[in-house]
Structures are given as C-alpha cells and as structure tokens.
C-alpha cells in the first residue's frame, strides 16, 4: 500500500494508491441508456470496455452516465473458505457488498427514497448449510450491528429477514442472526461452530418496523430489539465461534429453492460498542462543506488544518473546508440532536457542547467554549461527532467513489492512461489511479 507523500495538501492536489485490483467485470451505463459489461481501462480518448465476446467498445467521457468497477476484496496470503462472488453496488449502498451464499435464486439490493429493498432466494439459515442473499461489511473484533427492518413478505416457515454476524461467506460458517421468520415472528438463532447445527433460542410475536441489534463481545453475541431505536429489549445471548474479522450485514431468504421474497431495511450501522456505535475500523468520516467525504484516521489537528493517516497518510485538510468529523454513526435519538449549524462536539450520551475545535491528538478531541473553557474528550467512547459547520453541497458534475469508502465531488474530469484528474473547488486538482476507484457517476448539474 502506498501512502501520500508527507506534506501533500488536499486543496492543491491528491494522489491515492491502495493497490486494489481492477481486473474483474465492470458495468458501464451510457447517457443513452446502453449497458456495457466487461473489463474497463481508461485512456485519454475515453473508457475502453472489453466484453467477454466481441470487439472492445470505447465510450467518450461525455457519454458516460455511470461506471461501476469490479470490487474484489481478496486478501493475498490468507487462506479462507471458498466464498461466492461479490457484486458491488452504487450510491449509499456502495459501502456494502452483495453476495449470494449457497444455492437459490440470486438476490439483489436497490436503494430508493424509502430505504433499501432487498430481494433474496435460498432455503434460509437451516441445519448446517445455509443459502440466502447477504449485503455485508467487515467488522473487526468486537462490535455492534444495527438496522431497522420495516417490512418482510416471507410466509414460508424458513423464510428469514434480519441482520447477521457471520464468520465468513461459506454456507456452513458460524453465525448469529436476529430477525423475522415467516409465520413465527422475531427470533434469535446461531451456529456455534462451522458445520454445526443451527440453534434457535426464541420466537416472539413482535411487529414491524423493528430495530434489530447484534452485539459481539469476545465469544458471546447478544441480540436486542427495539420499536424506536431508543429503548432496547434483550432477547437472548449465545456463544459463537467467530474470528477476528467477521461479515456483518442484512440478510433475506425465501425459504425455498425456487422463489424470492422482499424485505425493506433502513439505517444499517456497523461499529464498535457504545451508545453512538463508533466505527470498529477506527476510521471516521471527514465530511467537507462541499459534500466530499474522506475516509481515514485523523492523526492530528489544530485550529488551521487536519492531518489524515491510513491510505491518506500525509494529506492535510483546511478546517475552513471542514463540515464535520463523524466518529460514530448516530442512533435515531442522537441524529435528532445533530444540528448542522452548531459548532462543537456531540457526545455519545446525547449532550452537545458548543465550542471551537482546538486540537485532535492521541485520540483526544479538545474544544474551547465560553462556559467551560478548554475541554478534552476521548474519541469513540465520548465523542460521536465534531461539528465545524453545515454541509452546503457544491454542484458536482461527477461523483467518484473510492475503494476506501471516500466519495469525491468534481466539476471536471480529464482521463489519462488508467488514471483520471478531477477538479474540485475545495479539493483542487486530484490525480486518481484506476485501481483506487470503485465507481463514477456523471450527473447534469441542476437536476
């Protein structure tokens, strides 16, 4: 993994290289509605897509509507059970990866104004081999998974919709699940070890919508439910043999080999334990006033600049361009208190302290206020958000999603050989290599 040169300043230029592969199938949609699948490469004259059969197709940049690149996340040198192929998604769902586990009709997830619609087939979570559709992220070590399940159409006895922590994507992997089963209500079930039998500990008559939560602490997983995301009720707990890095996400299965069912979810969150569900990766979202999002640890900050680490090591962001730092995806109650026009820190217990950001160092955020003077708070356990100003999303002809979760807004793109130069008023000139990019969306400003 290459890092940015030390002292390189966002607002002047940016080069990112994560070392990811881009040799799988890409999907390109043109402004005329045509869809082209194949291996994509970039050159000054346009995007060249090589289908499985036939001649390569060159699409000029001005005819591009959306491009999604292959998002394989294989890890060299790590032996793991065979896993189904994953399918990348666009928009907010791009942070999640869709996979069909086991047999059954392939599922899909679609983001719309009402949340996420998931369609899935498969026999469900039964016996010692599962089949279902899964939209997932990685969760490192202990942590939580939270989501609201709004509706589920499954009636088959083995049809399921809910959330799951899973050791891997193999059909016999250890897992813990909380959600709804067709005809029998809310339940918690788990497979303690790989290839073991499924254990079901509860079936409750609870209505939807319902908030669901799985909390992993060491070898134990606890399941909770809530009608509003504020008051939680513990359902059960089980011992599950999960590894250091697990797959956490939403699941749906029809309970039959031939059919599919639909479930609707809202606000899925993956992160470490705590009221605010701080991200387990430790990488917050740095959101700029223009709407761009940078994913990476904040190494340090003062009143003038933030210095980023991780894959953005050496990058510096002016605090004048900063809207907020999200250390924790918010619960519904906390989200109601996050007023965009306030400056200060939102704490995981729901309190907000108005003030000015003074520094970030050694996992401590220091803020000064008229009432309390200088106060320091611990990242993750105390601070949910740092707010510096509202997001006033700038017009962006292009939105570029990177493989590390960042999303950049740009007014102009200039293609090169397997690279692109993006121009943004707040971020300046950015040179991005093809292997760092997950997707590009071209919009008409003003629509």
C-alpha positions as CSV (number, residue, x, y, z in Angstrom):
1,X,0.0,0.0,0.0
2,X,1.4,3.3,-1.0
3,X,0.9,6.4,1.1
4,X,0.6,10.0,0.1
5,X,3.8,12.0,0.3
6,X,4.3,13.8,3.6
7,X,3.2,17.4,3.4
8,X,0.9,16.8,0.4
9,X,-2.0,19.2,0.8
10,X,-5.6,18.5,-0.1
11,X,-6.8,21.6,-1.8
12,X,-3.7,21.6,-4.0
13,X,-3.5,18.0,-5.2
14,X,-4.2,14.4,-4.2
15,X,-2.8,11.1,-5.4
16,X,-4.2,7.9,-3.9
17,X,-3.0,4.3,-4.5
18,X,-4.5,1.5,-2.5
19,X,-3.1,-1.4,-4.5
20,X,-6.5,-2.9,-5.3
21,X,-7.2,-5.0,-8.4
22,X,-9.4,-3.8,-11.2
23,X,-9.3,-6.8,-13.4
24,X,-12.8,-8.1,-12.9
25,X,-16.1,-7.3,-14.7
26,X,-17.1,-3.6,-14.7
27,X,-20.5,-2.2,-15.6
28,X,-20.8,1.0,-17.7
29,X,-24.1,2.8,-18.4
30,X,-24.2,5.4,-21.1
31,X,-26.3,8.6,-21.3
32,X,-28.4,6.9,-23.9
33,X,-29.3,4.0,-21.5
34,X,-27.0,1.3,-23.0
35,X,-25.4,-1.0,-20.5
36,X,-21.9,-2.5,-21.3
37,X,-20.2,-5.2,-19.2
38,X,-16.6,-6.2,-19.3
39,X,-13.0,-5.3,-18.3
40,X,-12.6,-1.5,-18.2
41,X,-9.5,0.5,-18.9
42,X,-9.0,4.3,-19.2
43,X,-7.3,6.3,-21.9
44,X,-7.4,9.9,-23.0
45,X,-9.9,9.2,-25.7
46,X,-12.4,7.6,-23.3
47,X,-13.2,4.5,-21.3
48,X,-12.5,1.2,-23.1
49,X,-14.6,-1.8,-22.2
50,X,-13.7,-5.3,-23.4
51,X,-16.8,-7.5,-23.3
52,X,-16.4,-11.3,-22.9
53,X,-17.0,-11.7,-26.6
54,X,-16.7,-9.2,-29.5
55,X,-14.6,-6.1,-30.0
56,X,-13.7,-3.5,-27.3
57,X,-16.1,-0.6,-27.0
58,X,-14.8,2.9,-26.4
59,X,-17.1,5.3,-24.6
60,X,-16.2,9.1,-24.6
61,X,-16.4,10.7,-21.2
62,X,-19.3,13.0,-22.2
63,X,-21.4,9.8,-23.0
64,X,-20.7,8.2,-19.6
65,X,-23.7,8.1,-17.1
66,X,-22.3,5.7,-14.5
67,X,-19.4,3.3,-14.2
68,X,-19.0,0.6,-11.5
69,X,-15.7,-1.2,-11.4
70,X,-15.0,-4.6,-10.0
71,X,-14.7,-4.6,-6.2
72,X,-13.0,-7.8,-5.4
73,X,-11.6,-7.8,-1.8
74,X,-9.4,-10.9,-1.8
75,X,-6.6,-10.9,0.6
76,X,-3.3,-12.4,-0.6
77,X,-1.7,-15.0,1.6
78,X,-4.8,-15.6,3.8
79,X,-6.4,-19.0,3.5
80,X,-10.2,-18.8,3.8
81,X,-13.2,-20.9,2.9
82,X,-14.4,-20.6,-0.7
83,X,-16.8,-17.6,-1.0
84,X,-19.4,-16.7,-3.6
85,X,-18.6,-13.9,-5.9
86,X,-19.5,-10.4,-4.6
87,X,-21.3,-7.7,-6.5
88,X,-20.6,-4.0,-5.9
89,X,-23.4,-1.5,-5.5
90,X,-23.7,2.2,-6.2
91,X,-24.8,5.1,-4.1
92,X,-25.0,4.8,-0.3
93,X,-25.2,1.0,-0.8
94,X,-21.6,1.1,-2.2
95,X,-20.3,0.8,1.3
96,X,-21.8,-2.7,1.4
97,X,-21.1,-5.8,-0.8
98,X,-23.9,-8.0,-2.0
99,X,-23.3,-11.8,-2.1
100,X,-25.4,-14.9,-2.8
101,X,-24.5,-17.5,-0.2
102,X,-25.3,-21.1,-1.1
103,X,-27.9,-22.2,-3.7
104,X,-31.1,-20.4,-4.7
105,X,-32.1,-17.6,-7.0
106,X,-29.7,-14.7,-7.0
107,X,-30.8,-11.8,-4.8
108,X,-30.4,-8.0,-5.2
109,X,-30.5,-4.8,-3.3
110,X,-31.8,-1.4,-4.5
111,X,-31.6,1.9,-2.8
112,X,-34.5,4.3,-3.1
113,X,-36.2,7.1,-1.2
114,X,-37.8,4.7,1.3
115,X,-34.6,2.9,2.2
116,X,-33.2,-0.3,0.9
117,X,-35.2,-3.0,-0.8
118,X,-33.6,-6.5,-0.7
119,X,-34.9,-9.4,-2.7
120,X,-33.5,-12.9,-1.9
121,X,-34.0,-16.5,-2.6
122,X,-32.4,-19.6,-0.9
123,X,-33.5,-22.1,1.7
124,X,-32.5,-19.8,4.6
125,X,-30.5,-20.4,7.8
126,X,-31.1,-24.0,8.5
127,X,-29.2,-27.2,9.5
128,X,-25.5,-27.0,8.8
129,X,-25.7,-25.4,5.4
130,X,-27.3,-22.0,4.5
131,X,-28.5,-20.3,1.4
132,X,-29.6,-16.6,1.3
133,X,-28.8,-13.2,-0.1
134,X,-26.4,-11.0,2.0
135,X,-25.4,-7.3,2.0
136,X,-22.4,-7.0,4.3
137,X,-19.4,-5.1,5.6
138,X,-16.4,-6.2,7.6
139,X,-16.5,-5.8,11.4
140,X,-13.1,-6.1,13.2
141,X,-13.1,-7.9,16.5
142,X,-15.9,-7.0,19.0
143,X,-18.6,-4.6,18.0
144,X,-22.2,-4.0,17.0
145,X,-24.5,-4.3,14.0
146,X,-27.8,-2.3,14.0
147,X,-30.6,-1.9,11.4
148,X,-34.3,-1.3,11.2
149,X,-36.4,-3.8,9.4
150,X,-39.5,-2.1,8.0
151,X,-41.3,-4.9,6.2
152,X,-40.9,-8.6,5.2
153,X,-43.1,-10.5,2.8
154,X,-41.9,-14.0,3.6
155,X,-44.5,-16.6,4.6
156,X,-42.6,-19.9,4.2
157,X,-41.7,-21.3,7.6
158,X,-37.9,-21.0,6.8
159,X,-38.1,-17.6,5.1
160,X,-36.0,-15.0,7.1
161,X,-35.1,-11.4,7.0
162,X,-32.8,-9.6,9.6
163,X,-29.2,-9.0,10.5
164,X,-26.4,-11.4,10.9
165,X,-22.8,-11.6,12.2
166,X,-21.0,-14.3,10.1
167,X,-17.5,-15.7,10.3
168,X,-17.2,-15.9,6.5
169,X,-19.4,-16.3,3.4
170,X,-19.2,-20.1,3.3
171,X,-22.6,-21.8,3.6
172,X,-21.6,-23.7,6.8
173,X,-19.9,-20.8,8.6
174,X,-20.6,-19.9,12.3
175,X,-23.0,-17.1,12.7
176,X,-25.5,-15.2,14.9
177,X,-28.8,-13.9,13.5
178,X,-31.7,-11.8,14.8
179,X,-34.7,-11.1,12.7
180,X,-38.1,-12.4,11.5
181,X,-39.1,-15.8,10.3
182,X,-42.1,-16.3,8.1
183,X,-45.1,-17.2,10.2
184,X,-43.3,-17.3,13.5
185,X,-42.2,-13.8,14.3
186,X,-39.0,-12.4,15.8
187,X,-36.2,-14.9,16.7
188,X,-32.5,-15.2,17.6
189,X,-30.6,-18.1,16.2
190,X,-27.0,-19.1,15.8
191,X,-24.5,-21.8,14.7
192,X,-21.8,-22.0,17.3
193,X,-19.1,-23.6,15.1
194,X,-18.6,-24.1,11.4
195,X,-20.6,-27.0,10.0
196,X,-22.5,-27.3,13.3
197,X,-26.3,-27.4,13.7
198,X,-28.5,-24.3,14.0
199,X,-29.6,-23.3,17.5
200,X,-32.9,-21.3,17.8
201,X,-33.4,-19.7,21.2
202,X,-36.6,-17.6,20.9
203,X,-39.6,-16.8,18.8
204,X,-41.5,-13.7,19.7
205,X,-44.7,-12.1,18.3
206,X,-43.3,-8.6,17.6
207,X,-44.5,-6.3,14.8
208,X,-42.6,-4.3,12.2
209,X,-41.0,-1.9,11.8
210,X,-38.5,-3.0,14.4
211,X,-34.9,-2.1,15.2
212,X,-32.5,-5.0,15.5
213,X,-29.1,-5.2,17.1
214,X,-26.4,-7.8,17.5
215,X,-23.5,-7.1,19.9
216,X,-20.4,-9.2,19.9
217,X,-18.1,-9.2,23.0
218,X,-15.4,-11.8,22.8
219,X,-17.0,-15.2,22.1
220,X,-20.5,-14.1,23.1
221,X,-23.2,-12.5,20.9
222,X,-26.2,-10.7,22.3
223,X,-29.4,-9.9,20.4
224,X,-31.7,-6.9,21.1
225,X,-34.8,-5.4,19.6
226,X,-36.4,-2.0,19.8
227,X,-39.6,-0.4,18.5
228,X,-38.0,3.0,18.1
229,X,-34.1,2.6,18.2
230,X,-34.1,4.2,21.7
231,X,-35.4,1.7,24.2
232,X,-33.8,-1.7,23.7
233,X,-35.0,-5.1,25.0
234,X,-32.6,-8.0,25.2
235,X,-33.8,-11.2,23.5
236,X,-31.1,-13.7,24.2
237,X,-27.3,-14.4,24.1
238,X,-25.3,-17.2,22.6
239,X,-21.6,-18.3,22.4
240,X,-20.5,-18.2,18.8
241,X,-17.0,-19.1,17.4
242,X,-16.4,-16.0,15.3
243,X,-13.0,-15.0,14.0
244,X,-11.1,-11.7,14.3
245,X,-12.7,-10.2,11.2
246,X,-16.4,-11.1,10.5
247,X,-19.0,-10.2,7.9
248,X,-21.8,-8.1,9.3
249,X,-24.9,-7.1,7.4
250,X,-28.5,-7.6,6.3
251,X,-29.9,-11.0,5.1
252,X,-33.0,-12.2,3.3
253,X,-34.1,-15.7,2.2
254,X,-37.2,-17.1,0.6
255,X,-37.2,-20.4,2.5
256,X,-37.4,-22.3,-0.9
257,X,-35.1,-23.2,-3.7
258,X,-37.1,-21.5,-6.4
259,X,-38.8,-18.4,-5.1
260,X,-37.7,-15.0,-3.9
261,X,-39.0,-12.6,-1.2
262,X,-38.7,-9.0,-0.4
263,X,-37.6,-7.1,2.7
264,X,-37.1,-3.4,3.3
265,X,-34.4,-2.0,5.7
266,X,-33.3,1.4,6.9
267,X,-30.2,2.9,8.5
268,X,-27.9,-0.1,8.9
269,X,-24.8,0.7,11.1
270,X,-21.7,-1.4,11.8
271,X,-19.3,-0.3,14.5
272,X,-17.7,-0.7,18.0
273,X,-19.7,-0.9,21.2
274,X,-21.1,2.2,22.7
275,X,-24.2,4.4,22.5
276,X,-23.1,6.0,19.3
277,X,-21.8,2.9,17.6
278,X,-18.3,4.2,16.9
279,X,-16.8,2.6,13.7
280,X,-14.9,-0.5,14.6
281,X,-12.3,0.3,11.9
282,X,-11.4,3.4,13.8
283,X,-11.6,5.4,10.5
284,X,-14.1,8.3,10.8
285,X,-15.8,10.1,8.0
286,X,-14.3,13.6,7.4
287,X,-17.1,15.5,5.6
288,X,-16.2,18.7,3.8
289,X,-18.5,21.7,3.4
290,X,-18.9,20.9,-0.4
291,X,-20.1,17.4,0.3
292,X,-17.0,15.3,-0.4
293,X,-16.3,12.5,2.1
294,X,-12.8,11.3,3.1
295,X,-12.4,8.1,5.0
296,X,-9.3,7.8,7.1
297,X,-8.0,8.3,10.6
298,X,-7.4,11.9,11.8
299,X,-3.8,11.7,13.1
300,X,-3.8,15.2,14.5
301,X,-5.5,18.6,14.1
302,X,-5.1,22.2,15.2
303,X,-7.2,25.3,14.6
304,X,-6.0,25.5,10.9
305,X,-5.7,22.0,9.5
306,X,-6.4,18.3,9.9
307,X,-3.8,15.7,9.1
308,X,-5.0,12.4,7.9
309,X,-3.5,8.9,8.1
310,X,-4.1,5.5,6.7
311,X,-4.3,5.4,2.9
312,X,-4.4,9.2,3.0
313,X,-1.3,9.5,5.1
314,X,0.3,12.9,4.8
315,X,-2.8,14.6,3.4
316,X,-3.9,17.9,5.1
317,X,-7.4,19.4,5.1
318,X,-8.0,23.1,5.9
319,X,-10.5,23.5,8.8
320,X,-12.2,26.2,6.8
321,X,-13.4,23.5,4.4
322,X,-14.4,21.1,7.2
323,X,-18.1,20.5,8.0
324,X,-17.8,17.7,10.5
325,X,-16.0,14.5,11.6
326,X,-18.2,11.5,12.1
327,X,-16.6,9.2,14.6
328,X,-19.9,7.3,15.2
329,X,-22.9,6.5,13.0
330,X,-25.7,8.0,15.1
331,X,-28.7,6.4,16.7
332,X,-32.1,8.0,15.9
333,X,-32.0,9.9,19.2
334,X,-28.6,11.3,18.6
335,X,-29.3,12.2,15.0
336,X,-32.1,14.5,16.1
337,X,-29.6,16.5,18.2
338,X,-27.1,16.9,15.4
339,X,-28.0,20.4,14.2
340,X,-25.8,21.3,11.2
341,X,-25.4,25.0,12.1
342,X,-23.9,24.3,15.5
343,X,-20.2,24.2,16.2
344,X,-18.7,22.0,18.9
345,X,-18.9,18.3,19.8
346,X,-21.8,15.9,20.0
347,X,-21.2,13.3,22.7
348,X,-22.3,9.7,22.6
349,X,-24.5,10.3,25.6
350,X,-26.5,12.8,23.7
351,X,-25.1,16.0,25.1
352,X,-23.8,18.8,22.8
353,X,-21.1,21.2,23.9
354,X,-20.9,24.3,21.8
355,X,-17.4,25.5,21.1
356,X,-14.4,25.7,18.7
357,X,-12.2,22.8,17.7
358,X,-8.7,23.4,19.1
359,X,-6.9,20.1,18.6
360,X,-7.1,16.4,18.0
361,X,-4.2,14.4,19.3
362,X,-3.7,10.9,20.8
363,X,-7.4,10.0,20.4
364,X,-8.4,13.1,22.3
365,X,-10.6,16.0,20.9
366,X,-10.1,19.4,22.6
367,X,-12.7,22.1,22.2
368,X,-12.9,25.5,23.8
369,X,-16.2,27.1,24.9
370,X,-17.3,30.3,26.6
371,X,-18.8,28.4,29.5
372,X,-16.3,25.6,30.2
373,X,-13.1,26.8,28.7
374,X,-10.9,24.1,27.2
375,X,-12.4,20.6,27.5
376,X,-11.0,17.3,26.1
377,X,-13.0,14.2,25.2
378,X,-12.0,10.7,24.2
379,X,-12.6,9.6,20.6
380,X,-15.1,6.8,20.3
381,X,-16.1,6.4,23.9
382,X,-17.1,10.0,24.4
383,X,-17.2,11.9,21.1
384,X,-19.7,10.9,18.4
385,X,-19.2,13.9,16.1
386,X,-17.1,17.1,15.8
387,X,-19.1,19.8,14.0
388,X,-17.5,22.8,12.4
389,X,-20.2,24.0,10.1
390,X,-23.0,22.9,7.7
391,X,-22.7,20.9,4.5
392,X,-23.5,23.1,1.6
393,X,-23.1,20.6,-1.2
394,X,-21.4,22.2,-4.2
395,X,-22.6,21.5,-7.7
396,X,-20.8,18.4,-8.9
397,X,-20.9,17.1,-12.4
398,X,-19.1,13.9,-11.3
399,X,-19.2,11.9,-8.1
400,X,-16.3,9.5,-7.6
401,X,-16.4,6.6,-5.1
402,X,-13.1,5.2,-4.0
403,X,-12.5,1.7,-2.7
404,X,-11.6,3.0,0.8
405,X,-15.1,4.4,1.1
406,X,-14.4,8.0,0.2
407,X,-16.6,10.0,-2.1
408,X,-15.3,12.9,-4.0
409,X,-17.2,15.6,-5.9
410,X,-15.7,17.1,-9.0
411,X,-16.8,19.6,-11.7
412,X,-14.4,18.3,-14.4
413,X,-12.6,15.1,-15.2
414,X,-9.7,14.6,-17.5
415,X,-8.9,11.0,-18.5
416,X,-5.4,9.7,-18.8
417,X,-3.9,6.2,-19.2
418,X,-5.6,4.2,-16.3
419,X,-5.9,7.4,-14.3
420,X,-8.1,10.5,-14.1
421,X,-7.6,14.0,-13.0
422,X,-10.5,15.5,-11.1
423,X,-11.0,19.2,-10.5
424,X,-12.9,20.4,-7.4
425,X,-13.2,24.0,-6.0
426,X,-12.5,22.7,-2.4
427,X,-10.2,19.8,-3.1
428,X,-8.4,21.3,-6.1
429,X,-6.7,19.0,-8.6
430,X,-6.8,15.3,-7.7
431,X,-5.0,12.6,-9.6
432,X,-6.6,9.2,-9.0
433,X,-5.4,5.9,-10.3
434,X,-7.9,3.4,-11.8
435,X,-7.2,0.7,-9.1
436,X,-8.3,3.1,-6.3
437,X,-11.8,3.8,-7.8
438,X,-14.9,1.9,-7.2
439,X,-17.3,3.9,-9.4
440,X,-18.0,7.2,-11.2
441,X,-21.4,8.8,-11.6
442,X,-22.0,11.6,-14.1
443,X,-24.9,13.9,-13.4
444,X,-26.2,17.1,-15.0
445,X,-25.8,20.0,-12.6
446,X,-29.1,21.5,-11.5
447,X,-31.2,18.3,-11.9
